[in-house]
Amino acid sequence: MPQPSAQVTAAEISRIAGVTRATVSNWRRRHDDFPAPSGGTESSPLYDLEAVRTWLASRGHVSAASPAEELRTTLRLHAQGSGGTSDLLLLVLAAARRPPAELTAFTERADTDLIAHADDAVADLADTGVPGADAVRFTAADAPVLRALLLCVRDEGGQAALGVLAERELEDSAASGTYQTPEPLADLAARLIPGTPARVLDPACGSGMLLAAAARREVSELYGQDALPVQARRSAVSLMLTAPEATVTVRAGDSLRADAFPDLIADAVVCNPPYGDRDWGHDELAYDPRWAYGVPARAESELAWVQHALAHLTPGGCAVLILPPATAGRASGRRVRAELVRSGALRAVLALPAGAAAPLHIGLQIWVLQRPEPGGAERKSVLFVDTAQAGAADAERSGATQTRTRGGGRAAALDWTGITEQALRAWEAFTRSPDTYEGEPGTARAVGVVDLLDDLVDLTPARQVRTSRADADPAELSAEVTATRRDLVRAAKSLGSAAHSADWSAAGASAQSWRTATASDLARGGALTVLRTVPDASRQPEKGAGEAGAEGAVVLTGADIARGSGPTGSPADLRSETAPVIAAGDVLVRAVAGGSGPASGPMARVAGEEDEGALLGPQVHLFRPDPARLDSWFLAGFLGADDNIAGASSGSTILHVSPGRLRVPLLPLAEQRRYGEAFRRVHELRVEARRATRLAEETARLLAGGLTGGQLLPSLPSEKATTSSTSRVNSPQ
């Protein structure tokens, strides 16, 4: 008996066709031959997928969905065999190790041949020590998923396919509170580990981001454990792709209740543990030998993870944990914190700005710990670093684009370059000479152990660093405030000029409307070329590979577009030998959609002289227009429009922009140039506004800090009167 075809919603039809849902509604009303609903309800009908595809093909509509989106839809529409997502995860690993041409050949085979070859490809992994690889058997029901999976691996890499598979299984398991550690934060945590560790453990590894960051430091053995089996499997496969030379061992299970590595002694531990978990095993683990610094209270699961990490370290080994700020000051954890400080196990606490990682509304902290060595030198101080100013005071110079997280929030745009440099500068100077470290006023300070062991044992960096502002020189601070205020006045004048640089008029009684075409249609017609860098998941960032693309080359990232800066990425992290070179006049569009509002930054811009010659980053789409047919600024203005980006974005965790689905009005070149000049002036207004905002925030911060720190004094009444009189005399009448 033949199986019924899969069914799709109107929203899925819009994604397949690369049109809006309103267009699908119009098709239903205006075309009598549009497929009739085959299920669902009157308010939410379902349509036969094959019938819809046949109807679309008869009208020349080619699927505009990205390979990852096609895989996501196929997983939902087709039942999987007995192995489910677990077997598919292993297939990702097998497929990522094969050349693209071979994957293409696989997808063109008949179902029976495709299934047999997929079985053989996974079975080959048994020789590499992957558990369960020899037992994988796919069925006829898996054929559509196998094709979509292989195409996704071929076009977008193994990591993209892993993300879709894990997302699907997490949805099926109704798991909550699973968040991915942002890559810049994971890199910072890994770089805080001194030396070159051979063995690294993450007892709550999640998707493996922290272990992947550690692997980039040439770690030879990686160990991970996670309570969710899907996350453990995903982490294992991801790490095998990221670090093929390392020995990867990942287990499923609760590390606190059922430690999978009870005898493992690691050189380093990295961890972003679950927060606020009151059911972590307080009662059953009350007499656990890991609590060398005191039994954690029921509300202090984070301090249980801290001690679990220390218990797995070799003497002198380092642990880096990402923790919520309440861990530093809650009364219930005071005794454990005091013992961590007194013993010298706690080496540093670094505060991050809000939005660095989920939960996004609070500023997380990084704790750096070191297991005391018997007979080692006495540790007399703890380093405190407050990077919140570096990340939040200048969102314009952010190092991470806004992306939607699994929990529905948005990761804030932050200056990760500034945060990382500030944290590492202080940490490296402190580790070189902890007893003589002088700190940085308002940013970093080494506090003596004796000074920390008060009634509160409050380890909040802002509280410990704030007292060091009094060390700043009053004359130097006053000069800095004067210079910043002068720059602010100039920026304000430039902003006013930009705001008055063009005349605007209403369109009339109704808004202007145009015929439009998709970027795919324009590309087929030769009006523009769409380019993108596809990372090779099997390529490793090479140590010292700064010249991967060209001598002195840099990479333009999506973050650079969001913050309006020049290219800042490194070819060492590009993982591609075929990255396009940017030319002046190219239109650059971020591949990951941000949130609404000014904090998200623009989605598109025209490449200028500062961008020319840079390599295209993996999260950027490049549109190269034919100047005889398309104006660059006109194209950038419409491609980056909020409604256009929203209509071309897909995904439930991270919103990916499908470049072929972006729409452009069909206007004569002269009219395009008129709009293009207007968009260019809007761009100048945005640049000047950001500059003025940054300088205003910096001026206010310096003034407030100087007044509260005692370096600046408010004007005396006589000085106020004189200044006021002078202002009245000099003001225009």
N, C-alpha and C positions, 0 to 999 in steps of 0.2 A: 504494500500500500504506500503510495508516494506521500512524503512528508509535506505538510502545508508550508507555504512560503512564509517568511518572516513578515512582521507587520511594523510599520513606522508611523510616527506622529507627524503632524504638519510641521512642527519645529524641526524634526529630523529631515524632512523633505527639503526645507529651506537650506539646511546645512549641506545636503547632498548637491543641490542645484546651485548653491552660492548666491541665493537671493534672500530677501526679507520674508518674514511670515506673511506680511500684507500681500506680497506678490503671489504666494501660494493660495491665499484666500481669493484673490482675483482670478487665478486659474480655475479654481473650483467653480466660481460663479459664471465665468465667461466661456468656458470650454466644455461642451457637452460630453466630449470623449475623455475628460479627465477621470481617472479611475474612481469608481464608487467606493465608499468606506466598506471595509471587510470585517470590521469589528469595532470595539470600543463603545463609546456612548455618543449621543447626539452632540453634546458639548465638547467632547474630546474624542473624535473619531480616529480610527486606525486604518491604514491603507496597506494593501499588499505591496511589499517592497519590489518584487520583480515587475509587477504591473506599472508601478511608478517609474522605475528605471527605463522600462520600455517606452513609456509615454515621453519621458524627458529626452531619451535618445532620438525619438522621432522628430523632436524639435531642436536638435542640435545642442542640448544642454549636457555638458560633460561635468562629471563630479568635481566640485571645487573643494571638497573636504581634504584636509591634510592627511597623510598616512596614519598619524597618531589618532586623529579623529575617526578615520575609517575603522581602525582597530577597535576603538572604544565602542562605536556603534555595532560592529560585528559581534563583539563579545556579548553585548546586551541582547542581540537578536537571535543568536545561534546557541543552542545547547552544546555543552562541552562533554567530552568523554569522561570516563571514570577518574582519570588523573586530575582533571580540572586545571586550575591555574598553576599548580605545582609543576606539572609536566611542561606547561608552556614556558615557565620561568627557565627551565633547563634548556628548552629549545632556543630561547634568546641567547643563552651562553654559546650554544653550538653554532647558531646562525651568525653571531657577531664575529666568529673566528673564520668565516668564509668570505671570499671576495664577492662584491656586488653582482658580478655576472653570474656566478653560480646560484645566488639567491633568486635572480630573475628566472633562470632556467628551472629552478624548483617550482616557482609559482605557475609556470606554463604547463606543467605536467597534469595528467589526469588525476582524479582524486585518489585512486588506489596507489598510483606511483608516488604521488606527493606524500601520502601517509607513510608508505614504506620507507621513503628516503628520510622523512622526519624521524621515524623510529631509529633508523641507522645513525643519523647525525647525533641524536642524543646518546645512543648506545656507545658511540665513540668516546664520549666523555668518561665512561667507566675506567678507561686507561689512565685518566688524569686524577683519579681518586674521588670523583664527585659521587656521593652516596646516592643510590637509587637510580642511577642513570641507566643501568642495564635492564631495569624492570619497566621502563616507560613503554606504553603501547597506545598509540592514537587510534581513533575510530573514524568512521565515515562522517559522523556528526562534527568532527573537528576540522574538516577540510576548509570551509570558508574562513575559520579563525586562523588556521595555519597560513593561508595565503596572505591575509591582512597582516599577520604578525611578521612574516618574512619581508613584506614590502615596507613595513614600518622600520624594521631593523636596517634594511638596505638604504632607505632614504633619510632617516632621522637618527639612526644609531641605536645601539642596544639599550642605552640608559633611558631613552624616550619610551621604548617598548616596555621596559621594566616598570616605569612609572604608571603607564596605563594599566598593566596587569595588576599591580599592587593596589591601585586605586579601586579597581573593580572588586577585588577580593575583600578589601576593607569595607566597601559598601555592603557586600553580601554578609559580612560577619557583624555588621552594625557596630564596629569598633569606633570608639570616640577618643578624643584627646591625642590623636597621633599627628604630630607636626614634624616637618623636615627642618633640620638645622640649616640655616642659610650658609651657602658655601663660603662667603667672606668670614663669617663668624667661626666656622669650622677651621678655616685656614689659620685664623688668629690663634685659636686654641692650640692647634698643632705646633705653631711656631713658638709658643711659650714653653714648650718642652726643651730643656737644654740638651746639648749633645746630639748624638744619633742613636736613639734607642733601637734595639733589635727586636724586642717583643712589646707589643702594644695591645692593651685590652680595653674594650668598651662594654661594660656590663649591661647597658641599656641602649643597644646600638641602633635601633630603629631602622632607617633605610641605609645606614652605613656611612653617612656624610663625614663624621668625625674620623672614622677609621680610614676613609679614602683620603682625607687631608693628611693623616699620619703617613699613609703609604707614599705620598709624594715626597716624603723625607727619607725614602729608601729603606723603610722598615722591612725586615725579612719575614717576620711572623706576626699575623694579625688574628686576634681572637675577639669574638663578639657573642653576645647573648641578648635575646629580646623575648619578652613575655608573649608577643604575638607571633605565631608561626609564620604568617605571611611576611612579616617584616624581617624575620630571621632569614627566610629563604631569599627574599629580595636583596638583603644586605650581602649574603654569601655570593650570589651571582654577580651583583654590582661590583664587589671587591675583586672577584676573579677577572672581570673585564678591566677594572681600573689598575690592578696590580698583578698582572699575570706571573710575575717572577716571585711573588711573595707566597708564603704558605698561609692559606686562609682557613680558619676554623670557626664556624658560627653555629650556635646551638639555640634551640627554642626553650623557653622556661623563665621563671621568675628568679632573677639572680639573688635576691635577698632570701627567699624561702628555699630555693633549690639551685644552689650555685653549680653550674655545669663545669667549672674549672676550680674545684676546691684546693688543688695542689699547685695551681699556676702562680709563679712569681714573675711578674712582668717588670720591664724597665720603665714603663710609663702606662698610665691609665687616662683615657679621655672619656668624658661622659656628659650627656645632657639628660639627666634622669627625669622621671615623672614628678610633677610638683603637687603638693597639697594632698598626698595620698595617706589617709588615716588607716587604711586597711593594708598596711605594708608588712604586717606580721609582728607587731609590737609584743603581744602576749606570748606567742610561741617562741620568739627569739630573745626573750628577756635575758637568758644566760649565755648568749652566743659569744664565743671567744673573740669575735671581730670588734666588740665594743671596748677597745682598749682605752678609749678616751671618755667613757661614760655611756650608760644606757640611754639611747635617744628617747625622748618623750614621744607619745603617740602622735602628736602634731608635728614632729620633727623627722619626717621620712627623709628629708634632704640630708640631714646629719647622719642618718643610717647609711646612705649612699656614700657620703664622704668617708666614713670609716671602712666601708666595704672596699672602697678604692685603695685606701692606705694598707689594708690587710693583704692586698694582692701585689704590693710593691716590694721590690728588692730594697735593702737599706740604701738610702740616697736617691731612690727612684722618685719620679715626679708624677703627680696627678693633676689634671686640669678639669674642673667641673664647672658647668654653666648652671647657676642657681638663681632662684628668685630673691629679691632684696630682703624679704622678711627673714630669711635664714640668718642674716647678719645681726638682727636686733631683737628677735622674739625672746621674751622672758623665759619661755620653756626650754630654750636651747642654751641658756647662759653658761651652765656648768660644762657642757661639752665644748662650747666655744673657748671657754677659759683654759681648758686642758689642751686644746689644740694649739692655743697661743703659747701657753707655758712650756709645752714640750718642744716647741720650735717646729711642729709639723706644718703649721700655716705660714706660708711665705709671702703671699700677696693676695689682695682683693682688688679687682678692677671693676668699676661701675661702667655699664653700657647705657647709651641713650635709649629711651623708649622706642619701640619699633624694631629693635635689632633682631628679635626673634619672638615667636609666640610664647606666651601671651603678649600681644603688641602694645597693650596700654600701660605696661610697667617697664621700668628699666632693669634688665637682668644684670647679674654680676658674674664675673669669672673668678673662681677661687683656684689659686695655685698652691698645691701642698707638696711636701717632700717628706718621705719617711725618714725619721731620725736615724742616724748611724751610730752604733755603739762606739763610744769614745770619740765621736766627732766633735767639731768645734761648736761652741755654744752659739745659738742664734738669738741675738739680742733685740731684733726689730722685725717689723712686718711692713711691707710696702703697700701703700694705698694709692690708687690711680683713679681719677675721675675723668673718663673720656666723654661724659655726657655733653660737655661744652663743645668738644670737637665735632661730635656727630649732629647735634641738634641746632647749634647756633648758626650753622651755614648749610641749610638743606640744599642750597643751590649747587654746592660742590659735592652732592651725594655720590656714593659709590655703589648704590644698589637701586635698581628700579623698583617701583611699587608693583607687587604681584599679589594676586588673591591667594590666600592660604586655604587649606582644607577646612579650617574652622570658619571661613567666611570673612575673616578680617583681611587687612592689607598690610603687607610689610612696608614699612616706611622707607622713604628715600634717605639714605644716610651717607655721610662722607666716610666710607670704609677705609679709604686710603689714609685719611687723617687719623681715624681711630686706631688703625693698626700701627701706624708710625709712632703715635704718641704712646701707646701701650708698650710696644717693643723697646722704644728708646728708654723709657723709665725702667722696665724690667731688666734690660741688659746692663744698664748702668748700676742698678741695685745689686745684681748678682756679681758684678765685678768687685764691688767693694761695699757690702751692706753696712759696715760700721761707719763709713765716711760719706755715704750718699747724702747729698745736700738737697735733692728734690727739685721740683719746679713749682714756683708759687702758684697757688690756685689749681694745680693739676695733679701733682704727685708729691708724696711725702712718706718718709720712713718713720714710723712711730715705734718707740721703745716698748718692749713687752711689759715692763712695769707700768707704763702709762695706760696700757689697754686693760689691765686687770683691775678694773673698778667694779662698782656694783652692777653695771649694765653689761660690760664687755660688748659694747656696740661696735661692730666692725663695718659700719656703713662708710664707704669711702668719702662721700660728700662731707660727712661730719668730721672725719679725721683730716681731710685736706683743707677744709675751710680755715682752720686756725693758722695755716701757713701763709695766708695772704698778707698778714702784717709784716712779713719779711720783705715785701716789695719796696723798692726805692721810690719815695714820693715824687721826686723830681722827674724820674724816668716815666712813671705812670702818668703824671700830668702832661708831659710832652707827648706821650702816646695818645692820650685823649684829645689833645689839641690837633694833632695830625689827623686822627680819625674823623673828628668833627669837620675839619676842612674838606676832607674827601667826601663826606656826607653832603655838604653844601653843594659841591660841584655835581655830585650824582643827582641831587634833587633838581638842579637846573637842567641837566641833561634829560631827566625824566620828563620835565615839563615841556621841553622842546620836542621830544618824541611823541608826547600825547597830542601836540598841536601840529604835527607834521603832515596831516592829511585832512581833507574835508570829506564828510560822510553824508549821505542822504538816504531817506527812506525809499524803499522799493516801490511804494505806491499802496493801493488798497489791499493788495495781496502779495504774499512772498513770491520771489522769483523762482521759477522751476525750469529744469532743463532735462533733455534726454541724456541718459548716462550710459556708459559702457564699463564693464569690469576691466581690471588691470590685465586679466587673462586675455580678454578680447583685444585690447590694445597691443599686447605683446604679440599675439598671433598676426595682427595687422602690421607689425613692424614699427609702431609708434614709440615703443619703449622696450627695454630689456630688463627682465627681473633676475637678479642674482642673489645668491645666498651662500654662506659658508656652512658646510655640513661637517661637524666634528667627527673624527674617526675614533670610536670608543676604545679601539684596541691600541691606539697610539698613546704613549705616556709622555707627560711633560718632561723634557730632558733637562738635567741639571746644567745651568748656564746656557740654555738654548735661546738666548735673547735674539739671535740672528736667524731664527727659523725661517722667516719669510724673506728678509732682505737686510742688508747692513743698516743697523740702527732703526729698523722698522718698528712701528707701534700699531696697536690694534684699536679701532673705534668700536666701543661697546654700546649696548642699549643704555647703560648708565650715563655715558657721555652725552647722549641725546637728551636724556631726562634732565640733567643738570646744566646743559648748555655749555659744556667744556670741550676742549680739544681732545683728541684721542689719548687715552691713558692706559689701555690694555697692553699686555705683554704677549709677543708671539710665542713665548715659552708655554703659555697655557692654551694656545689656539687649537692644537691637536688636528691640524689639517695642512696639507701641502698644496692645496688648491684654493686658498682664500683669495677672492677678488681684490684688486687694488682700487681704492677709491679715487675718483677724478672730480675736479671742481665741476659743480653743476649737477652731480648725482643727487637724487632724493633718497634720504635715509629714513627708514621707518622702523621703530622698535618692534621686535617680534613678540614681545610679551606685553599685553595691555595693562595699563595702570589704572588707578582709580580716578574719580572725578575731582576737580578742584586744582588749585595751583600747586599743591604739594606734590602731585604726581609728576609734574613736568610735561613738556610737550612730547607728542608721539612721533613727530616727523620734523625734519629740517633739511635744508639744502646744503650740500657739502661746499665749504669755502676753501680758501687757500690753506688754512690751518689743518684741514682734513686731507688735502690732496696727497696721495702717495701712501696713506695709511692702509692697513689691511682691514678687511671687513670682519667684524666680530660675529660669532655664531648666533647671537640673539638680535641681529639686525637684518632687515630686508633692504636691498639696494634696487632702486628703480632708475635706470639710465634712459632718459627721454631723448628722442630725436629732436634736436633744437628747431628743426624746420617744421615740426608738427606739434610739439608740446613745450610750454614754458615751465621751467623748473619750479619757480615759486608758486605758480598756479597749481601745479601738480602736488607740491608739498602741502599747500593749504587745504586742498580738498581730501587728500589721502589721510591727513592727520586729524580730520574733523571727528568730533566725539561720536556722532551718529554713524559715521562710516566705519570707525574702528569697532564700535559695538556690534554692528551688523556682520563684520568679518571675523569676529572673535568666537572661539569655541573652547570648551573645557570647563570642568567643575572645580578644579583646584587651582590651576594656573591657566589664565586666559591667553591662549595663543592666537595670534593674528594670522589669518590665511591671506597671503598677499594677493592671490588671484581673485579674491572676492571683493576687494576694495573697488569702489566705483568712482568714476571721473566724469564730470559733465563734458558733453561734446560741444565745444565752442570754437569759433574762429580764433586763429592765433593772435590777432590784434586784441580781441576781447580777453583772451587768456592773459596777455601781458598787462592789461589793465588790472585784472584781478591779482596777478602776480605781484605787481608793485604794491598793491594794498596789503597783501600777505607779508611782503618783505618789511613794510613799516610796522605791522603788528609784531613781527619778530623783533625788530629793534626796540619797540615799546616793552616787550617782555624782558629783553636783556637788561635794559636800563632799570626796570622795576625791580628785578632781582638784585642788581648791584646796589640800588638805593636801600632795599630792605636789609641786605646783608650788612651794609655799613651802619644803618640805624640800629640794628640789633647789637653790633659790635660796640658802638658808641655807648648805648644804654648799659651793656654789660660792664664796660670799663668804668663808667661813672658810678654805677651801683656798687661795684666791687671796691672802688677807691674810697667811696664815702663810708661804707661799712667796715672797710679794713683800716681806716684811719689815715690813709695817704692823702686824701683830698678833703678839703673843708668847704662847707657851703659859704656863699658870699655873705659878708657883713651887711647890715641894713644900709649903711652909707654907700657901700659899693653897689647895692641894688638900685638905690635912688639915682646914683650917677649913671649907671648903665641904662636905666629906664629913660632918663632925660636925654642921654645921647641918642638913644634909639628914636625918640620923638623928634629930635632936631634933624636927624639924618633921614627920617622916613619921608616919602613923597607926600605932598599935601594935595 
